[in-house]
Amino acid sequence: MCKASFDVFWKPIVNLIEAEEMEFLVVNAQHMKAVPGRKTDGKDAEWIVQLLRHGLLKASFIPFEISENCVNLFVIAEVLLKNKLDSII
């Protein structure tokens, strides 16, 4: 299975796939667009399959859950700090 990564919309899908212990790739959408060929919105799924079958896609790095949780904590801390500073000013 292969899924193009757009923003963070792929994360819930990957969580479900991981729970089923299926083999999958999350690929960078920009890498797919860089491969020459015909691409239209209606043909995206077929295009991804062709690229995958020919070995033209490489998996994106997906950080371990601990790393992702750390990033999420930093984002939350940044928002809380900004909110606190805004209330002081």
Order of alpha helices (4+ residues) and beta strands (2+ residues): beta-alpha-beta-alpha-alpha-alpha
